[in-house]
Amino acid sequence: MVVKEVTVKSATGLHARPATLLVKEASGFKSDVSLEFNGKKANAKSLIGVLSLAVTSGAAIKVSASGDDEAAAAEAVAKLIESIEE
């Protein structure tokens, strides 16, 4: 399992559009990818799951991945989260 901690830079947090991009990115990997925020954990391949975390701007979240391509999955999802600045 690979775990990365990232900070959400988007002024609106992970609302619908960024969450959709994140789900699309995570779904491209075989590994199980999850996000953890405020004591809650969600499947990063589920739009409803990601939105249910209600991640706010400036929040520190954990991205974890386990499986065949876990390192690449965690890295790609973490980079995407940090790159969204809208």
Backbone atoms as SQL, in Angstrom:
CREATE TABLE atoms (id INTEGER PRIMARY KEY, chain TEXT, resi INTEGER, resn TEXT, atom TEXT, x REAL, y REAL, z REAL);
INSERT INTO atoms VALUES
  (1, 'A', 1, 'MET', 'N', 0.847, -1.198, 0.000),
  (2, 'A', 1, 'MET', 'CA', 0.000, 0.000, 0.000),
  (3, 'A', 1, 'MET', 'C', 0.882, 1.247, 0.000),
  (4, 'A', 2, 'VAL', 'N', 0.494, 2.193, -0.831),
  (5, 'A', 2, 'VAL', 'CA', 1.188, 3.471, -0.916),
  (6, 'A', 2, 'VAL', 'C', 0.238, 4.552, -0.416),
  (7, 'A', 3, 'VAL', 'N', 0.728, 5.417, 0.480),
  (8, 'A', 3, 'VAL', 'CA', -0.097, 6.505, 1.018),
  (9, 'A', 3, 'VAL', 'C', 0.624, 7.826, 0.777),
  (10, 'A', 4, 'LYS', 'N', -0.109, 8.806, 0.258),
  (11, 'A', 4, 'LYS', 'CA', 0.440, 10.147, 0.041),
  (12, 'A', 4, 'LYS', 'C', -0.502, 11.155, 0.682),
  (13, 'A', 5, 'GLU', 'N', 0.082, 12.180, 1.286),
  (14, 'A', 5, 'GLU', 'CA', -0.741, 13.246, 1.856),
  (15, 'A', 5, 'GLU', 'C', -0.627, 14.464, 0.945),
  (16, 'A', 6, 'VAL', 'N', -1.777, 15.017, 0.576),
  (17, 'A', 6, 'VAL', 'CA', -1.797, 16.167, -0.331),
  (18, 'A', 6, 'VAL', 'C', -2.697, 17.256, 0.230),
  (19, 'A', 7, 'THR', 'N', -2.458, 18.481, -0.227),
  (20, 'A', 7, 'THR', 'CA', -3.279, 19.616, 0.181),
  (21, 'A', 7, 'THR', 'C', -4.122, 20.063, -0.998),
  (22, 'A', 8, 'VAL', 'N', -5.400, 20.258, -0.756),
  (23, 'A', 8, 'VAL', 'CA', -6.328, 20.702, -1.796),
  (24, 'A', 8, 'VAL', 'C', -6.162, 22.207, -1.984),
  (25, 'A', 9, 'LYS', 'N', -5.756, 22.620, -3.187),
  (26, 'A', 9, 'LYS', 'CA', -5.515, 24.035, -3.471),
  (27, 'A', 9, 'LYS', 'C', -6.732, 24.724, -4.082),
  (28, 'A', 10, 'SER', 'N', -7.650, 23.941, -4.614),
  (29, 'A', 10, 'SER', 'CA', -8.832, 24.504, -5.258),
  (30, 'A', 10, 'SER', 'C', -9.625, 25.345, -4.262),
  (31, 'A', 11, 'ALA', 'N', -9.999, 26.551, -4.681),
  (32, 'A', 11, 'ALA', 'CA', -10.730, 27.461, -3.799),
  (33, 'A', 11, 'ALA', 'C', -12.082, 26.896, -3.374),
  (34, 'A', 12, 'THR', 'N', -12.626, 25.992, -4.169),
  (35, 'A', 12, 'THR', 'CA', -13.940, 25.424, -3.857),
  (36, 'A', 12, 'THR', 'C', -13.856, 23.995, -3.325),
  (37, 'A', 13, 'GLY', 'N', -12.640, 23.516, -3.070),
  (38, 'A', 13, 'GLY', 'CA', -12.491, 22.147, -2.579),
  (39, 'A', 13, 'GLY', 'C', -12.717, 21.152, -3.713),
  (40, 'A', 14, 'LEU', 'N', -13.095, 19.942, -3.353),
  (41, 'A', 14, 'LEU', 'CA', -13.352, 18.918, -4.380),
  (42, 'A', 14, 'LEU', 'C', -14.849, 18.854, -4.680),
  (43, 'A', 15, 'HIS', 'N', -15.344, 19.864, -5.395),
  (44, 'A', 15, 'HIS', 'CA', -16.754, 19.879, -5.788),
  (45, 'A', 15, 'HIS', 'C', -16.921, 19.035, -7.052),
  (46, 'A', 16, 'ALA', 'N', -18.030, 19.120, -7.710),
  (47, 'A', 16, 'ALA', 'CA', -18.397, 18.212, -8.809),
  (48, 'A', 16, 'ALA', 'C', -17.369, 18.084, -9.933),
  (49, 'A', 17, 'ARG', 'N', -16.917, 19.190, -10.511),
  (50, 'A', 17, 'ARG', 'CA', -16.002, 19.082, -11.642),
  (51, 'A', 17, 'ARG', 'C', -14.658, 18.480, -11.258),
  (52, 'A', 18, 'PRO', 'N', -13.964, 18.997, -10.231),
  (53, 'A', 18, 'PRO', 'CA', -12.702, 18.377, -9.842),
  (54, 'A', 18, 'PRO', 'C', -12.878, 16.927, -9.382),
  (55, 'A', 19, 'ALA', 'N', -13.977, 16.646, -8.726),
  (56, 'A', 19, 'ALA', 'CA', -14.231, 15.278, -8.261),
  (57, 'A', 19, 'ALA', 'C', -14.398, 14.338, -9.459),
  (58, 'A', 20, 'THR', 'N', -15.044, 14.815, -10.511),
  (59, 'A', 20, 'THR', 'CA', -15.223, 14.011, -11.719),
  (60, 'A', 20, 'THR', 'C', -13.871, 13.710, -12.361),
  (61, 'A', 21, 'LEU', 'N', -13.003, 14.709, -12.427),
  (62, 'A', 21, 'LEU', 'CA', -11.658, 14.503, -12.973),
  (63, 'A', 21, 'LEU', 'C', -10.884, 13.488, -12.133),
  (64, 'A', 22, 'LEU', 'N', -11.021, 13.597, -10.824),
  (65, 'A', 22, 'LEU', 'CA', -10.326, 12.692, -9.921),
  (66, 'A', 22, 'LEU', 'C', -10.806, 11.255, -10.091),
  (67, 'A', 23, 'VAL', 'N', -12.107, 11.061, -10.182),
  (68, 'A', 23, 'VAL', 'CA', -12.683, 9.720, -10.362),
  (69, 'A', 23, 'VAL', 'C', -12.211, 9.131, -11.690),
  (70, 'A', 24, 'LYS', 'N', -12.195, 9.955, -12.735),
  (71, 'A', 24, 'LYS', 'CA', -11.745, 9.491, -14.051),
  (72, 'A', 24, 'LYS', 'C', -10.279, 9.049, -13.996),
  (73, 'A', 25, 'GLU', 'N', -9.450, 9.829, -13.315),
  (74, 'A', 25, 'GLU', 'CA', -8.026, 9.497, -13.181),
  (75, 'A', 25, 'GLU', 'C', -7.846, 8.197, -12.390),
  (76, 'A', 26, 'ALA', 'N', -8.509, 8.089, -11.255),
  (77, 'A', 26, 'ALA', 'CA', -8.376, 6.906, -10.394),
  (78, 'A', 26, 'ALA', 'C', -8.894, 5.651, -11.091),
  (79, 'A', 27, 'SER', 'N', -9.931, 5.794, -11.891),
  (80, 'A', 27, 'SER', 'CA', -10.533, 4.650, -12.572),
  (81, 'A', 27, 'SER', 'C', -9.633, 4.058, -13.652),
  (82, 'A', 28, 'GLY', 'N', -8.622, 4.793, -14.054),
  (83, 'A', 28, 'GLY', 'CA', -7.702, 4.306, -15.063),
  (84, 'A', 28, 'GLY', 'C', -6.670, 3.313, -14.535),
  (85, 'A', 29, 'PHE', 'N', -6.714, 3.038, -13.237),
  (86, 'A', 29, 'PHE', 'CA', -5.753, 2.131, -12.616),
  (87, 'A', 29, 'PHE', 'C', -6.443, 0.878, -12.103),
  (88, 'A', 30, 'LYS', 'N', -5.693, -0.222, -12.055),
  (89, 'A', 30, 'LYS', 'CA', -6.231, -1.480, -11.538),
  (90, 'A', 30, 'LYS', 'C', -6.331, -1.462, -10.021),
  (91, 'A', 31, 'SER', 'N', -5.433, -0.733, -9.377),
  (92, 'A', 31, 'SER', 'CA', -5.371, -0.695, -7.913),
  (93, 'A', 31, 'SER', 'C', -6.626, -0.097, -7.292),
  (94, 'A', 32, 'ASP', 'N', -6.872, -0.470, -6.045),
  (95, 'A', 32, 'ASP', 'CA', -7.919, 0.175, -5.256),
  (96, 'A', 32, 'ASP', 'C', -7.343, 1.505, -4.790),
  (97, 'A', 33, 'VAL', 'N', -8.066, 2.588, -5.044),
  (98, 'A', 33, 'VAL', 'CA', -7.595, 3.921, -4.655),
  (99, 'A', 33, 'VAL', 'C', -8.646, 4.531, -3.733),
  (100, 'A', 34, 'SER', 'N', -8.196, 5.078, -2.609),
  (101, 'A', 34, 'SER', 'CA', -9.155, 5.703, -1.693),
  (102, 'A', 34, 'SER', 'C', -8.625, 7.030, -1.178),
  (103, 'A', 35, 'LEU', 'N', -9.557, 7.858, -0.721),
  (104, 'A', 35, 'LEU', 'CA', -9.247, 9.156, -0.135),
  (105, 'A', 35, 'LEU', 'C', -9.712, 9.147, 1.307),
  (106, 'A', 36, 'GLU', 'N', -8.959, 9.815, 2.163),
  (107, 'A', 36, 'GLU', 'CA', -9.354, 9.910, 3.564),
  (108, 'A', 36, 'GLU', 'C', -9.299, 11.369, 3.980),
  (109, 'A', 37, 'PHE', 'N', -10.393, 11.836, 4.584),
  (110, 'A', 37, 'PHE', 'CA', -10.487, 13.229, 5.032),
  (111, 'A', 37, 'PHE', 'C', -11.399, 13.295, 6.248),
  (112, 'A', 38, 'ASN', 'N', -10.942, 13.968, 7.267),
  (113, 'A', 38, 'ASN', 'CA', -11.768, 14.198, 8.459),
  (114, 'A', 38, 'ASN', 'C', -12.283, 12.896, 9.084),
  (115, 'A', 39, 'GLY', 'N', -11.453, 11.861, 9.067),
  (116, 'A', 39, 'GLY', 'CA', -11.850, 10.586, 9.662),
  (117, 'A', 39, 'GLY', 'C', -12.755, 9.734, 8.798),
  (118, 'A', 40, 'LYS', 'N', -13.082, 10.208, 7.588),
  (119, 'A', 40, 'LYS', 'CA', -13.926, 9.432, 6.676),
  (120, 'A', 40, 'LYS', 'C', -13.087, 8.955, 5.503),
  (121, 'A', 41, 'LYS', 'N', -13.430, 7.786, 4.987),
  (122, 'A', 41, 'LYS', 'CA', -12.695, 7.210, 3.859),
  (123, 'A', 41, 'LYS', 'C', -13.676, 6.926, 2.727),
  (124, 'A', 42, 'ALA', 'N', -13.226, 7.156, 1.481),
  (125, 'A', 42, 'ALA', 'CA', -14.101, 6.911, 0.328),
  (126, 'A', 42, 'ALA', 'C', -13.296, 6.341, -0.827),
  (127, 'A', 43, 'ASN', 'N', -13.967, 5.552, -1.641),
  (128, 'A', 43, 'ASN', 'CA', -13.382, 5.000, -2.854),
  (129, 'A', 43, 'ASN', 'C', -13.191, 6.145, -3.848),
  (130, 'A', 44, 'ALA', 'N', -11.960, 6.338, -4.327),
  (131, 'A', 44, 'ALA', 'CA', -11.677, 7.426, -5.264),
  (132, 'A', 44, 'ALA', 'C', -12.248, 7.166, -6.652),
  (133, 'A', 45, 'LYS', 'N', -12.766, 5.961, -6.883),
  (134, 'A', 45, 'LYS', 'CA', -13.373, 5.639, -8.170),
  (135, 'A', 45, 'LYS', 'C', -14.879, 5.865, -8.159),
  (136, 'A', 46, 'SER', 'N', -15.394, 6.371, -7.043),
  (137, 'A', 46, 'SER', 'CA', -16.827, 6.620, -6.888),
  (138, 'A', 46, 'SER', 'C', -17.081, 8.116, -6.722),
  (139, 'A', 47, 'LEU', 'N', -17.795, 8.718, -7.672),
  (140, 'A', 47, 'LEU', 'CA', -18.087, 10.147, -7.599),
  (141, 'A', 47, 'LEU', 'C', -18.873, 10.482, -6.330),
  (142, 'A', 48, 'ILE', 'N', -19.870, 9.681, -6.025),
  (143, 'A', 48, 'ILE', 'CA', -20.666, 9.919, -4.816),
  (144, 'A', 48, 'ILE', 'C', -19.780, 9.823, -3.572),
  (145, 'A', 49, 'GLY', 'N', -18.885, 8.839, -3.570),
  (146, 'A', 49, 'GLY', 'CA', -17.975, 8.670, -2.437),
  (147, 'A', 49, 'GLY', 'C', -17.083, 9.877, -2.238),
  (148, 'A', 50, 'VAL', 'N', -16.494, 10.362, -3.326),
  (149, 'A', 50, 'VAL', 'CA', -15.599, 11.527, -3.246),
  (150, 'A', 50, 'VAL', 'C', -16.375, 12.759, -2.790),
  (151, 'A', 51, 'LEU', 'N', -17.547, 12.981, -3.369),
  (152, 'A', 51, 'LEU', 'CA', -18.355, 14.142, -2.984),
  (153, 'A', 51, 'LEU', 'C', -18.817, 14.053, -1.529),
  (154, 'A', 52, 'SER', 'N', -19.064, 12.837, -1.040),
  (155, 'A', 52, 'SER', 'CA', -19.556, 12.667, 0.330),
  (156, 'A', 52, 'SER', 'C', -18.518, 13.072, 1.375),
  (157, 'A', 53, 'LEU', 'N', -17.249, 13.129, 0.990),
  (158, 'A', 53, 'LEU', 'CA', -16.209, 13.552, 1.928),
  (159, 'A', 53, 'LEU', 'C', -16.282, 15.053, 2.218),
  (160, 'A', 54, 'ALA', 'N', -16.892, 15.814, 1.319),
  (161, 'A', 54, 'ALA', 'CA', -17.026, 17.267, 1.468),
  (162, 'A', 54, 'ALA', 'C', -15.675, 17.924, 1.747),
  (163, 'A', 55, 'VAL', 'N', -14.707, 17.633, 0.888),
  (164, 'A', 55, 'VAL', 'CA', -13.356, 18.163, 1.061),
  (165, 'A', 55, 'VAL', 'C', -13.349, 19.657, 0.747),
  (166, 'A', 56, 'THR', 'N', -12.799, 20.451, 1.663),
  (167, 'A', 56, 'THR', 'CA', -12.780, 21.903, 1.527),
  (168, 'A', 56, 'THR', 'C', -11.411, 22.399, 1.058),
  (169, 'A', 57, 'SER', 'N', -11.356, 23.643, 0.661),
  (170, 'A', 57, 'SER', 'CA', -10.115, 24.255, 0.218),
  (171, 'A', 57, 'SER', 'C', -9.101, 24.266, 1.360),
  (172, 'A', 58, 'GLY', 'N', -7.859, 23.956, 1.045),
  (173, 'A', 58, 'GLY', 'CA', -6.801, 23.961, 2.049),
  (174, 'A', 58, 'GLY', 'C', -6.733, 22.706, 2.901),
  (175, 'A', 59, 'ALA', 'N', -7.625, 21.764, 2.652),
  (176, 'A', 59, 'ALA', 'CA', -7.674, 20.536, 3.443),
  (177, 'A', 59, 'ALA', 'C', -6.504, 19.614, 3.099),
  (178, 'A', 60, 'ALA', 'N', -6.008, 18.932, 4.119),
  (179, 'A', 60, 'ALA', 'CA', -4.979, 17.906, 3.910),
  (180, 'A', 60, 'ALA', 'C', -5.703, 16.575, 3.846),
  (181, 'A', 61, 'ILE', 'N', -5.547, 15.858, 2.746),
  (182, 'A', 61, 'ILE', 'CA', -6.201, 14.562, 2.597),
  (183, 'A', 61, 'ILE', 'C', -5.162, 13.493, 2.287),
  (184, 'A', 62, 'LYS', 'N', -5.504, 12.262, 2.590),
  (185, 'A', 62, 'LYS', 'CA', -4.614, 11.143, 2.308),
  (186, 'A', 62, 'LYS', 'C', -5.141, 10.379, 1.106),
  (187, 'A', 63, 'VAL', 'N', -4.236, 10.093, 0.191),
  (188, 'A', 63, 'VAL', 'CA', -4.544, 9.269, -0.971),
  (189, 'A', 63, 'VAL', 'C', -3.839, 7.940, -0.748),
  (190, 'A', 64, 'SER', 'N', -4.574, 6.857, -0.764),
  (191, 'A', 64, 'SER', 'CA', -3.932, 5.552, -0.606),
  (192, 'A', 64, 'SER', 'C', -4.329, 4.648, -1.758),
  (193, 'A', 65, 'ALA', 'N', -3.382, 3.809, -2.148),
  (194, 'A', 65, 'ALA', 'CA', -3.622, 2.878, -3.248),
  (195, 'A', 65, 'ALA', 'C', -2.975, 1.545, -2.911),
  (196, 'A', 66, 'SER', 'N', -3.664, 0.471, -3.263),
  (197, 'A', 66, 'SER', 'CA', -3.079, -0.861, -3.083),
  (198, 'A', 66, 'SER', 'C', -3.460, -1.728, -4.270),
  (199, 'A', 67, 'GLY', 'N', -2.460, -2.414, -4.802),
  (200, 'A', 67, 'GLY', 'CA', -2.683, -3.264, -5.963),
  (201, 'A', 67, 'GLY', 'C', -1.467, -3.280, -6.869),
  (202, 'A', 68, 'ASP', 'N', -1.662, -3.796, -8.077),
  (203, 'A', 68, 'ASP', 'CA', -0.569, -3.976, -9.028),
  (204, 'A', 68, 'ASP', 'C', 0.167, -2.679, -9.385),
  (205, 'A', 69, 'ASP', 'N', -0.584, -1.604, -9.570),
  (206, 'A', 69, 'ASP', 'CA', 0.019, -0.335, -9.992),
  (207, 'A', 69, 'ASP', 'C', -0.174, 0.749, -8.931),
  (208, 'A', 70, 'GLU', 'N', -0.060, 0.360, -7.661),
  (209, 'A', 70, 'GLU', 'CA', -0.357, 1.270, -6.549),
  (210, 'A', 70, 'GLU', 'C', 0.503, 2.530, -6.533),
  (211, 'A', 71, 'ALA', 'N', 1.785, 2.416, -6.808),
  (212, 'A', 71, 'ALA', 'CA', 2.657, 3.593, -6.771),
  (213, 'A', 71, 'ALA', 'C', 2.247, 4.613, -7.827),
  (214, 'A', 72, 'ALA', 'N', 2.004, 4.144, -9.041),
  (215, 'A', 72, 'ALA', 'CA', 1.603, 5.040, -10.129),
  (216, 'A', 72, 'ALA', 'C', 0.230, 5.647, -9.853),
  (217, 'A', 73, 'ALA', 'N', -0.681, 4.850, -9.319),
  (218, 'A', 73, 'ALA', 'CA', -2.036, 5.337, -9.030),
  (219, 'A', 73, 'ALA', 'C', -2.012, 6.436, -7.973),
  (220, 'A', 74, 'ALA', 'N', -1.315, 6.190, -6.871),
  (221, 'A', 74, 'ALA', 'CA', -1.253, 7.181, -5.785),
  (222, 'A', 74, 'ALA', 'C', -0.593, 8.463, -6.267),
  (223, 'A', 75, 'GLU', 'N', 0.478, 8.332, -7.029),
  (224, 'A', 75, 'GLU', 'CA', 1.198, 9.499, -7.545),
  (225, 'A', 75, 'GLU', 'C', 0.323, 10.314, -8.494),
  (226, 'A', 76, 'ALA', 'N', -0.351, 9.650, -9.424),
  (227, 'A', 76, 'ALA', 'CA', -1.178, 10.349, -10.412),
  (228, 'A', 76, 'ALA', 'C', -2.351, 11.078, -9.761),
  (229, 'A', 77, 'VAL', 'N', -3.020, 10.417, -8.826),
  (230, 'A', 77, 'VAL', 'CA', -4.171, 11.035, -8.152),
  (231, 'A', 77, 'VAL', 'C', -3.708, 12.202, -7.275),
  (232, 'A', 78, 'ALA', 'N', -2.599, 12.026, -6.563),
  (233, 'A', 78, 'ALA', 'CA', -2.073, 13.104, -5.719),
  (234, 'A', 78, 'ALA', 'C', -1.693, 14.322, -6.558),
  (235, 'A', 79, 'LYS', 'N', -1.017, 14.087, -7.691),
  (236, 'A', 79, 'LYS', 'CA', -0.626, 15.210, -8.567),
  (237, 'A', 79, 'LYS', 'C', -1.850, 15.930, -9.116),
  (238, 'A', 80, 'LEU', 'N', -2.881, 15.162, -9.484),
  (239, 'A', 80, 'LEU', 'CA', -4.091, 15.783, -10.014),
  (240, 'A', 80, 'LEU', 'C', -4.755, 16.675, -8.954),
  (241, 'A', 81, 'ILE', 'N', -4.870, 16.168, -7.747),
  (242, 'A', 81, 'ILE', 'CA', -5.503, 16.945, -6.671),
  (243, 'A', 81, 'ILE', 'C', -4.740, 18.257, -6.448),
  (244, 'A', 82, 'GLU', 'N', -3.411, 18.182, -6.423),
  (245, 'A', 82, 'GLU', 'CA', -2.606, 19.392, -6.194),
  (246, 'A', 82, 'GLU', 'C', -2.634, 20.353, -7.371),
  (247, 'A', 83, 'SER', 'N', -2.907, 19.844, -8.574),
  (248, 'A', 83, 'SER', 'CA', -2.882, 20.715, -9.760),
  (249, 'A', 83, 'SER', 'C', -4.186, 21.480, -9.974),
  (250, 'A', 84, 'ILE', 'N', -5.274, 21.054, -9.349),
  (251, 'A', 84, 'ILE', 'CA', -6.570, 21.731, -9.527),
  (252, 'A', 84, 'ILE', 'C', -6.584, 22.991, -8.666),
  (253, 'A', 85, 'GLU', 'N', -6.667, 24.144, -9.331),
  (254, 'A', 85, 'GLU', 'CA', -6.604, 25.417, -8.580),
  (255, 'A', 85, 'GLU', 'C', -7.766, 26.345, -8.865),
  (256, 'A', 86, 'GLU', 'N', -8.874, 25.831, -9.333),
  (257, 'A', 86, 'GLU', 'CA', -10.004, 26.698, -9.664),
  (258, 'A', 86, 'GLU', 'C', -10.842, 27.024, -8.464);
